[in-house]
């Protein structure tokens, strides 16, 4: 479905047929009888039934297979009138508990009064043959619920709330939703609805809410903290928070500070003093960081886990594995058993994997059960390949599931149902945010040993927090940083240049026959064509790489000629061009085709996947990369192969996918690719910093090609600006130091 929007149109019609319905999301495809013609309408229209009259606002669109459709933005519904129309409506199964025969008896007895009886008079309904008093009450409750949804959608739609948002409001606040929103439109910003503050503010303005109201100022302050979670901050300096709030909300600082106090009293915010400066955080995040600090301290102090390791035992492992470990590797192996927690860090080629193998061997010799995990599917797969032991994603290890009570996803592995392992090894810790790490620690028994592995020079997690950095910074947790680069690894220019970069030295860009080389380009448009040619022709011909499976373009940003948006368009047109008869879907300005390379851009715990061995499960996560294997235009579904899992997407879930021939460096964390093409020319100045370059370089396994300007590379190496993150974990760890 393409998205060439025109001015919104209003059409009216009666629902003749329901082609497709997703009961969870409300996404529906209906055939509307508009009198002189029949129109296919698609959009969020929950609980629509055959026979209802609709007024829908939206725009016409041309579908690649089905032709013209009407994409619905706002839907207003009215129940049918007249006995024949009411009978048609009830006979369609619109109301649970009423079939065609029962519908005929109800309409025969009540005629035009039918809907009033269904909503308000269960005692009269119970007089119908075949309907007990209990069943009459159930039917009336169901009819009243459906009517409430219609009214909520109608009233909120007139305020500018989308159908999807209105459905979420109803799920949270029920039949009193309209009253709640009229009293405080900023409830629309709450979790589960998640309307941007700016839009809620526009709605509040339409409703003449006082600009200086505490509801508005409080919602704005919460919004600022939530927005900064996207920048990695788990807290903000109070002074800075109030200053930004006063400017954004056009209010005085006193009023913003008053809102902070109110939110602290309501335990929505928490306050902590770090180095004589007050910081404010959302309670979920301060609770997470405090829990992490407390649990780590307990694990370090837990006496039963401390076991002495004799050097002879380490030497025996060396002999069995045919490896001679250097001093720091031996130290790491011994510390892994002698304490409750160990952090193992090091750059490429420093022997983290061989050290891990020794740790696993040592634990097995002691009879311990071991679990391996990593944040992403690709990182877990790589961990499995390198160690020879199965590794699971953290979400899979913790067994994510839906909680109807809380209305959100939770982990079934927790304090009450801990993991059964004696040792847990976590790879790519730099990618793990504060909330996920909290959940992981909650699932560990106190006696379980925890081995944390990562590279502290990588970019921090996409989610809020800076867990690896903060644990190391506190000095509280035993750690070993492997520094010696082994001779075999140093033969790789990728490895040696990565170490030069992280040490602030300029990489060797002169080599043309190694696994790391640069092609200088000074015109972004020409450089984009070169990226495409390398991907499609030159590198596959020279090295045998697959354009789809082996080569990955990594970009500093999404924008500019050498950003992901433009390069994905260029690469798709050459790697997987449009072919007549091949199914595709279009939205948000781009098209997805059969065999396209795509990435999931947000966590979705509900998407169902299967494996070839018959195993099935749910959940696809932010950053997972796959290939589209099937598109069913009729059912509006498509299937994506993520390594060994085939996931099925329906309806609106497709918007969570985007093309992945080119991805940002941030999105590449935890992954390795046979070949990386790195365009560095029109890179925004704010993204020209060292650990972004280092992260990109260390994603390449066999070949790295930089396209662009040496000046940009040199600027990135010289700029050791670390991504600033306000967090409190180090403070909490230091507070709990014995």
C-alpha positions in Angstrom: 0.0 0.0 0.0 1.6 3.2 -1.1 1.2 6.4 0.8 0.6 9.2 -1.7 -1.7 11.3 0.6 -4.0 13.9 -0.7 -6.3 16.2 1.2 -8.5 14.1 3.7 -11.8 12.9 2.3 -15.0 11.9 4.1 -17.1 9.0 2.8 -20.1 7.3 4.2 -21.3 3.7 3.8 -22.6 0.5 5.3 -20.4 -2.4 6.2 -21.2 -5.1 3.7 -18.4 -7.5 4.4 -15.4 -7.8 6.8 -12.3 -9.1 4.8 -9.8 -9.1 7.6 -9.7 -8.3 11.3 -6.9 -8.2 13.9 -8.8 -8.2 17.2 -5.7 -7.1 19.2 -4.7 -4.1 17.1 -8.1 -3.2 15.7 -6.7 -3.2 12.2 -9.6 -4.1 9.9 -10.3 -4.4 6.1 -14.0 -3.9 5.2 -16.2 -3.5 2.1 -18.4 -0.4 2.4 -21.6 -0.1 0.4 -21.6 3.6 -0.5 -24.8 3.5 -2.6 -23.5 3.8 -6.1 -20.3 1.9 -5.5 -18.5 -0.5 -3.1 -15.3 0.7 -1.5 -12.5 -1.2 0.3 -11.6 0.6 3.5 -8.6 -0.3 5.7 -7.5 1.0 9.1 -8.0 0.9 12.8 -11.7 0.1 13.2 -12.1 -2.1 16.3 -15.2 -4.2 16.8 -16.8 -3.2 13.5 -19.7 -5.4 12.5 -21.6 -6.1 9.3 -24.5 -3.7 8.9 -23.0 -0.7 10.7 -23.0 2.7 9.1 -19.6 4.4 8.9 -18.4 7.9 8.3 -14.6 7.5 7.6 -12.1 10.2 7.0 -8.9 9.4 5.2 -7.5 9.2 1.6 -7.7 6.9 -1.4 -4.6 4.8 -2.2 -3.5 2.5 -4.9 -2.6 -1.0 -3.7 -0.1 -3.0 -5.9 -2.5 -6.0 -6.1 -6.0 -4.9 -5.1 -6.0 -1.5 -6.7 -7.9 1.4 -5.1 -8.5 1.3 -1.3 -9.5 3.9 1.2 -7.0 4.3 4.2 -9.0 5.3 7.3 -7.6 7.9 9.7 -10.8 8.6 11.6 -13.9 6.4 11.8 -17.3 7.5 13.2 -19.9 4.7 13.6 -23.7 4.6 13.9 -25.8 1.6 14.6 -28.3 0.6 11.9 -32.0 1.7 12.2 -35.1 -0.1 11.1 -36.0 -3.8 11.9 -34.4 -5.3 8.7 -31.1 -3.4 9.1 -31.0 -4.3 12.9 -31.7 -8.0 12.0 -28.9 -8.0 9.5 -26.5 -6.5 12.0 -27.3 -8.9 14.8 -27.4 -11.9 12.5 -23.8 -11.2 11.5 -22.5 -12.2 15.0 -21.8 -8.6 16.0 -22.9 -9.3 19.5 -21.4 -12.3 21.3 -24.2 -14.8 22.3 -26.6 -13.7 19.5 -26.8 -15.9 16.4 -29.2 -15.6 13.4 -32.1 -17.5 15.0 -31.9 -15.6 18.3 -31.5 -12.3 16.4 -34.7 -13.0 14.5 -36.7 -13.7 17.7 -35.3 -10.5 19.4 -36.1 -8.2 16.5 -39.5 -9.8 16.1 -40.3 -9.0 19.7 -38.7 -5.6 20.1 -38.4 -4.1 16.7 -37.0 -0.5 16.9 -36.6 -0.9 20.7 -34.0 -3.7 20.2 -30.9 -1.7 21.0 -32.4 -0.1 24.0 -33.4 -3.5 25.4 -29.9 -4.9 24.6 -28.2 -2.1 26.5 -30.6 -1.4 29.4 -33.2 -4.1 29.9 -31.8 -7.6 30.4 -35.0 -8.7 32.2 -37.0 -8.2 29.0 -34.3 -9.9 26.9 -34.6 -13.0 29.2 -38.2 -13.4 28.1 -37.0 -14.5 24.7 -37.1 -18.2 24.2 -33.6 -19.8 24.6 -32.1 -16.8 26.6 -31.7 -17.4 30.3 -31.4 -14.5 32.8 -27.6 -15.0 33.1 -27.2 -15.1 29.4 -29.3 -12.0 29.0 -27.1 -10.1 31.4 -23.9 -11.3 29.5 -25.4 -10.1 26.2 -26.3 -6.7 27.6 -22.8 -6.3 29.1 -21.2 -7.2 25.7 -23.5 -4.8 23.8 -22.8 -2.0 26.3 -19.1 -2.6 26.0 -19.2 -2.4 22.2 -21.3 0.8 22.4 -18.8 2.3 24.9 -15.9 1.7 22.4 -17.9 3.4 19.6 -18.6 6.4 21.8 -15.0 6.7 23.0 -13.7 6.4 19.5 -16.1 9.0 18.3 -15.5 11.6 21.0 -11.8 11.2 21.1 -11.5 11.2 17.3 -13.1 14.6 17.3 -10.4 15.8 19.7 -7.7 14.7 17.2 -6.9 11.3 18.9 -6.2 8.6 16.3 -8.3 5.4 16.2 -5.3 3.4 17.4 -4.7 5.8 20.4 -8.4 5.9 21.2 -8.4 2.1 21.4 -5.5 2.1 23.8 -7.3 4.8 25.9 -10.4 2.6 26.1 -8.3 -0.4 27.1 -6.8 1.6 30.0 -9.7 3.7 31.2 -12.8 1.8 30.0 -16.2 3.4 29.4 -15.2 6.6 31.4 -12.3 7.3 29.0 -13.8 10.5 27.6 -14.4 12.0 31.0 -10.9 11.1 32.1 -9.3 12.7 29.0 -11.5 15.8 29.3 -10.4 16.2 32.9 -6.7 15.7 32.1 -5.7 15.4 28.4 -2.1 14.7 29.4 -3.2 11.2 30.4 -2.7 10.6 26.7 1.0 10.7 27.3 0.9 7.8 29.8 2.5 4.5 29.2 0.5 2.3 26.9 -0.9 5.2 25.0 2.3 7.1 24.6 1.1 10.1 22.6 3.8 12.7 22.1 3.5 15.6 24.6 3.3 18.1 21.8 0.1 16.5 20.4 -1.5 16.2 23.8 -0.7 19.8 24.4 -2.5 20.8 21.2 -5.5 18.8 22.3 -5.4 20.5 25.7 -5.3 23.9 24.0 -8.4 23.0 22.0 -10.1 22.1 25.3 -9.1 25.5 26.8 -6.9 23.9 29.6 -5.0 26.6 31.5 -1.4 26.7 30.1 0.0 27.1 33.6 -2.0 24.1 35.1 -0.1 21.7 37.2 -1.3 18.8 35.0 0.3 20.4 32.0 3.6 21.4 33.7 3.9 17.9 35.3 3.3 16.1 32.0 5.9 18.3 30.4 8.5 17.6 33.0 7.8 13.8 32.8 8.0 14.1 29.0 11.5 15.7 29.2 12.8 12.9 31.4 11.2 10.2 29.1 12.6 11.9 26.0 16.1 11.9 27.5 15.8 8.1 28.1 16.3 8.0 24.3 19.6 9.8 24.8 20.7 7.2 27.3 20.1 9.2 30.5 18.6 7.5 33.5 18.5 10.8 35.3 19.0 14.5 34.8 20.5 17.3 36.9 17.5 18.9 38.6 18.6 22.4 37.7 18.9 21.4 34.1 15.5 19.7 34.0 13.7 22.7 35.5 15.5 25.1 33.1 14.6 23.0 30.0 11.0 22.6 31.3 10.5 26.4 31.9 11.8 27.1 28.4 9.8 24.4 26.6 6.5 25.0 28.5 6.9 28.8 28.6 6.4 28.9 32.4 8.5 30.2 35.3 11.1 28.0 37.0 9.2 28.1 40.3 6.2 26.4 38.6 8.4 23.7 37.0 10.1 23.1 40.4 6.6 22.8 42.0 5.7 20.2 39.5 8.9 18.3 40.3 8.0 18.3 44.0 4.5 17.0 43.3 5.9 14.2 41.1 8.5 13.3 43.9 5.6 13.2 46.4 3.6 10.9 44.1 6.7 8.6 43.8 6.7 9.1 40.0 10.1 10.8 40.4 13.1 10.0 42.6 15.9 12.4 43.7 19.5 11.5 44.5 22.4 13.8 45.3 25.7 13.0 43.5 28.8 15.1 44.2 26.6 17.8 45.9 24.3 18.1 42.8 20.7 17.0 42.8 19.5 14.6 40.1 16.0 13.6 39.2 15.0 10.3 37.7 11.8 8.3 36.9 11.3 5.8 39.7 11.5 2.8 37.4 15.1 3.7 36.5 16.3 4.8 40.0 14.8 1.6 41.4 16.6 -0.4 38.6 20.0 1.1 39.3 19.6 0.8 43.1 18.6 -2.9 42.7 21.6 -3.6 40.4 24.0 -2.0 42.9 22.5 -3.9 45.9 22.3 -7.3 44.1 25.9 -7.0 42.8 27.1 -6.2 46.3 25.3 -9.2 47.7 26.7 -11.5 45.1 30.2 -10.2 45.8 29.8 -10.8 49.6 28.0 -14.1 49.4 30.5 -16.4 51.1 29.4 -19.8 49.7 30.6 -18.9 46.2 34.2 -18.2 47.0 36.3 -21.2 45.9 40.1 -21.3 45.6 41.6 -22.2 42.2 45.0 -23.8 42.1 47.3 -22.7 39.2 47.9 -26.3 38.5 44.2 -26.7 37.6 44.5 -23.8 35.1 47.6 -25.4 33.6 45.7 -28.7 33.2 43.0 -26.8 31.2 45.7 -25.2 29.1 47.0 -28.6 28.2 43.5 -30.0 27.4 42.7 -27.1 25.1 46.2 -26.8 23.6 46.5 -23.2 24.6 49.1 -21.3 26.7 47.3 -18.4 28.5 49.1 -15.1 29.2 49.1 -13.8 32.7 45.9 -11.7 32.6 44.0 -14.5 31.0 45.0 -16.9 33.8 44.0 -14.2 36.3 40.6 -14.0 34.8 40.1 -17.8 34.8 41.0 -18.0 38.5 38.9 -14.9 39.5 35.8 -16.4 37.7 35.6 -19.1 40.4 37.0 -17.3 43.4 34.3 -14.6 43.4 30.7 -14.1 42.7 31.0 -11.5 39.9 33.7 -10.9 37.3 33.9 -8.4 34.4 36.1 -9.5 31.5 36.9 -6.8 28.9 39.3 -6.4 26.0 39.4 -5.3 22.4 39.6 -7.5 19.3 42.3 -10.1 19.2 43.0 -10.0 23.0 41.8 -13.5 23.7 38.4 -13.0 25.3 36.9 -16.0 23.6 39.8 -18.4 24.5 39.6 -17.1 28.1 35.9 -17.8 28.1 36.5 -21.3 26.9 38.8 -21.9 29.8 36.3 -20.5 32.3 33.6 -22.8 30.9 36.0 -25.8 31.1 36.8 -24.9 34.7 33.2 -24.6 35.7 32.3 -27.9 34.0 35.1 -29.6 35.8 33.5 -28.5 39.1 30.1 -29.8 38.0 28.4 -26.5 37.6 25.6 -25.9 35.2 26.3 -23.0 32.8 24.1 -20.7 30.8 25.3 -18.3 28.1 23.4 -15.3 26.9 23.8 -12.1 24.8 21.5 -9.1 24.1 20.7 -9.9 20.5 20.1 -12.9 18.3 23.2 -12.3 16.2 25.4 -11.8 19.3 24.0 -15.0 20.8 24.6 -16.9 17.6 28.1 -15.7 17.4 28.7 -16.6 21.0 27.5 -20.2 20.2 29.8 -20.5 17.2 32.8 -19.2 19.1 32.4 -21.2 22.3 30.7 -24.3 21.1 28.0 -23.9 23.7 24.4 -22.8 23.1 23.8 -19.2 23.9 20.3 -17.6 24.1 19.2 -14.0 23.9 18.5 -12.5 27.3 14.8 -12.2 26.4 14.6 -15.9 25.5 16.6 -16.9 28.6 14.3 -15.0 30.9 11.2 -16.3 29.1 9.3 -13.2 28.2 5.5 -13.5 28.3 2.3 -11.4 28.3 0.8 -10.5 31.7 -2.9 -9.9 31.4 -3.0 -8.4 34.9 -0.4 -5.8 34.3 -1.3 -5.3 30.6 2.3 -5.6 29.5 5.1 -8.1 28.9 7.1 -9.5 31.8 9.8 -12.1 32.3 8.6 -15.4 33.8 12.1 -15.9 35.2 12.5 -13.6 38.2 13.0 -13.7 42.0 10.2 -16.2 42.5 11.2 -18.4 39.5 15.0 -18.0 39.2 17.3 -19.4 36.5 18.6 -22.9 37.4 22.2 -22.3 36.3 25.2 -22.1 38.6 27.1 -19.8 36.3 25.7 -17.2 33.9 28.0 -15.7 31.2 26.7 -12.5 29.6 28.4 -11.3 26.4 28.2 -7.8 24.8 27.4 -6.2 28.1 27.9 -2.7 26.6 24.6 -3.3 24.8 22.6 -4.1 27.9 20.6 -1.2 29.3 19.7 -0.6 33.0 16.1 -2.1 33.0 17.2 -5.3 31.1 20.2 -5.8 33.4 17.9 -5.4 36.4 15.6 -8.1 35.1 18.6 -10.4 34.5 19.9 -9.9 38.0 16.4 -10.5 39.5 16.4 -14.0 37.8 19.8 -15.0 39.4 20.0 -17.0 42.6 22.4 -15.5 45.1 24.9 -18.3 44.8 25.0 -18.1 41.0 28.3 -16.8 39.5 28.1 -14.0 37.0 30.7 -13.5 34.3 30.2 -10.2 32.4 32.0 -9.9 29.0 32.3 -6.8 26.9 34.3 -4.1 25.3 34.2 -0.8 27.2 35.3 1.1 24.2 32.2 0.2 22.2 29.2 2.5 22.0 26.9 2.3 25.1 23.4 0.6 25.0 20.6 1.9 22.8 18.4 1.9 25.9 19.0 4.1 28.9 21.9 3.4 31.2 25.6 2.8 30.9 25.9 -0.5 32.8 29.3 -1.7 31.7 31.0 1.7 32.1 29.4 2.3 35.5 30.3 -1.1 36.9 33.9 -0.5 35.9 34.0 3.1 37.0 32.8 2.2 40.5 35.9 0.0 41.1 33.6 -2.2 43.2 33.5 -5.2 40.8 36.5 -7.5 40.1 37.6 -7.0 36.5 40.2 -8.0 34.1 41.0 -6.0 31.0 42.9 -8.1 28.4 45.4 -5.9 26.6 47.8 -8.1 24.8 47.0 -8.5 21.1 48.1 -11.9 20.0 50.4 -12.2 17.1 47.9 -14.1 14.9 45.3 -11.3 15.4 47.9 -8.6 14.7 48.2 -10.0 11.2 44.8 -8.5 10.6 44.8 -4.8 9.7 41.2 -4.6 11.0 42.5 -5.6 14.5 45.6 -3.5 14.5 43.8 -0.4 13.2 41.0 -0.9 15.7 43.7 -0.8 18.5 45.3 2.3 16.9 42.0 4.0 16.8 41.1 3.3 20.4 44.5 4.5 21.5 44.1 7.7 19.7 46.5 6.8 16.9 45.7 7.3 13.2 44.9 4.0 11.4 47.0 2.8 8.4 45.0 3.9 5.4 47.7 3.2 2.8 47.4 -0.6 2.4 45.5 -1.8 -0.6 46.1 -5.6 -0.3 45.0 -6.2 3.3 41.7 -6.8 5.0 41.3 -3.0 5.7 41.6 -0.4 3.0 40.2 2.9 2.0 39.0 4.3 -1.3 39.0 8.1 -1.2 36.0 9.9 -2.6 35.1 13.6 -2.3 31.7 13.7 -4.0 28.8 12.2 -1.9 26.8 11.3 -5.0 29.7 9.5 -6.7 30.6 7.8 -3.4 27.0 6.4 -3.1 27.3 4.9 -6.6 30.7 3.4 -5.5 29.1 1.9 -2.4 26.5 0.3 -4.6 29.0 -1.0 -7.1 31.2 -2.5 -4.4 28.2 -4.2 -2.8 26.7 -5.6 -6.0 29.7 -6.4 -8.3 33.2 -5.7 -7.2 33.4 -7.4 -3.8 31.3 -10.4 -4.8 33.5 -10.9 -7.8 36.8 -10.4 -5.9 36.0 -12.2 -2.7 33.0 -14.4 -3.4 30.8 -12.4 -0.8 27.1 -12.5 -1.1 25.6 -9.0 -1.4 22.6 -10.1 0.7 24.2 -12.2 3.4 27.9 -11.2 3.8 28.2 -7.5 3.0 26.8 -4.9 5.4 26.9 -1.1 4.8 27.3 0.8 8.1 26.5 4.5 8.2 27.1 7.1 10.9 23.6 8.6 10.3 20.3 8.1 8.5 20.4 11.3 6.6 22.6 12.8 3.8 23.6 11.1 0.5 25.6 8.5 2.4 23.0 7.9 5.1 20.9 4.8 5.5 17.8 6.2 3.9 19.3 7.1 0.6 21.7 4.1 0.4 18.9 1.7 1.1 17.0 3.1 -1.8 20.0 2.9 -4.1 21.0 -0.6 -3.0 17.5 -2.0 -3.1 17.0 -0.7 -6.6 20.2 -2.6 -7.7 20.1 -5.7 -5.5 16.4 -6.4 -5.5 14.6 -4.3 -8.2 10.9 -4.2 -8.8 9.8 -7.1 -11.0 6.3 -7.4 -12.4 4.3 -10.1 -10.5 6.6 -10.1 -7.5 4.6 -9.1 -4.4 5.5 -6.0 -2.4 4.0 -3.6 0.2 4.7 0.2 0.4 4.4 2.5 3.3 6.1 5.4 5.0 7.8 6.4 1.8 9.5 3.1 1.0 8.7 -0.4 -0.4 9.4 -3.8 0.9 9.7 -6.7 -1.6 10.2 -10.4 -1.6 13.8 -11.2 -0.7 14.5 -7.8 0.7 17.0 -7.5 3.6 15.1 -5.9 6.6 15.6 -4.9 10.2 13.1 -4.9 13.1 13.2 -1.4 14.6 11.4 -2.0 18.0 10.9 -4.8 20.4 7.7 -6.8 19.6 7.0 -9.6 22.1 3.9 -10.8 20.2 5.2 -11.7 16.7 5.1 -15.5 16.3 8.1 -17.4 14.9 8.8 -21.0 14.1 11.9 -23.1 13.5 12.4 -25.8 10.9 12.4 -28.4 13.7 8.9 -27.4 14.7 9.8 -25.3 17.7 7.9 -22.1 18.0 7.9 -19.0 20.2 7.2 -15.3 20.2 9.3 -12.1 20.1 11.4 -10.3 17.6 13.6 -7.5 18.9 15.1 -4.2 18.0 18.1 -4.7 15.7 17.3 -8.2 14.4 18.1 -8.5 10.7 16.4 -10.9 8.3 15.2 -11.6 4.8 11.6 -11.4 3.6 10.7 -15.0 2.4 7.0 -14.5 1.7 4.5 -11.7 1.1 0.7 -12.6 1.2 -1.0 -9.5 -0.2 -4.5 -10.9 0.3 -4.0 -11.4 4.1 -1.7 -8.4 4.4 1.0 -10.6 6.1 4.6 -11.3 5.3 7.3 -13.7 6.7 10.8 -12.8 7.6 13.7 -15.3 8.1 15.8 -14.2 11.1 18.7 -16.7 11.1 16.9 -19.9 12.1 13.5 -18.4 12.9 10.7 -17.6 10.5 8.6 -14.8 11.9 5.1 -13.8 10.6 4.0 -10.2 10.4 0.4 -9.1 10.1 -1.3 -5.8 9.4 0.2 -2.9 11.1 3.2 -4.9 12.5 4.9 -4.4 9.1 5.7 -0.7 10.0 8.2 -2.1 12.5 10.4 -3.2 9.6 12.7 -1.1 7.5 15.3 -1.9 4.8 18.6 -3.1 6.1 21.0 -3.1 3.2 22.5 -0.1 5.0 22.1 0.3 8.8 23.4 2.8 11.3 26.6 2.0 13.3 24.5 2.2 16.5 22.1 -0.5 15.2 25.1 -2.8 14.3 26.1 -3.3 18.0 26.5 -6.9 18.9 26.8 -8.0 15.3 29.7 -9.1 13.1 29.6 -9.2 9.3 31.9 -10.9 6.9 32.4 -7.6 5.1 31.7 -4.0 6.1 31.5 -1.0 3.8 31.8 2.2 5.8 31.0 5.5 4.0 32.6 8.4 5.8 32.3 11.7 3.8 29.1 13.8 4.5 29.0 12.5 8.1 27.5 15.2 10.5 30.1 16.8 12.7 28.3 15.7 15.9 28.9 12.0 14.8 32.6 12.4 14.1 33.9 10.8 17.3 36.3 8.0 18.2 34.2 5.2 19.7 31.7 5.4 16.9 34.5 4.7 14.4 35.9 2.0 16.6 32.5 0.3 16.9 32.1 0.3 13.1 35.6 -1.1 12.5 35.2 -3.9 15.0 32.0 -5.1 13.3 34.0 -6.5 10.3 35.3 -10.1 10.4 37.1 -10.5 7.1 37.1 -7.2 5.2 36.5 -3.5 5.9 36.3 -0.9 3.1 36.1 2.8 4.0 34.7 5.1 1.3 35.2 8.8 1.7 37.6 11.3 3.1 40.7 10.7 5.2 40.1 14.0 6.9 36.8 12.6 8.3 38.6 9.5 9.6 41.3 11.6 11.2 38.7 13.9 12.8 36.9 10.9 14.3 40.1 9.4 15.8 41.1 12.8 17.3 37.7 13.4 18.9 37.7 11.3 22.1 34.3 12.7 23.1 32.5 10.0 24.9 28.8 10.0 24.7 27.6 11.9 27.8 25.2 9.8 29.9 23.7 10.9 33.2 23.4 7.8 35.3 23.4 7.1 39.0 24.6 3.4 39.1 28.2 4.2 39.9 27.0 6.4 42.8 24.8 3.6 44.2 27.6 1.1 43.8 30.1 3.4 45.7 27.5 4.0 48.4 27.2 0.3 49.1 30.9 -0.3 49.1 31.8 -2.1 52.5 
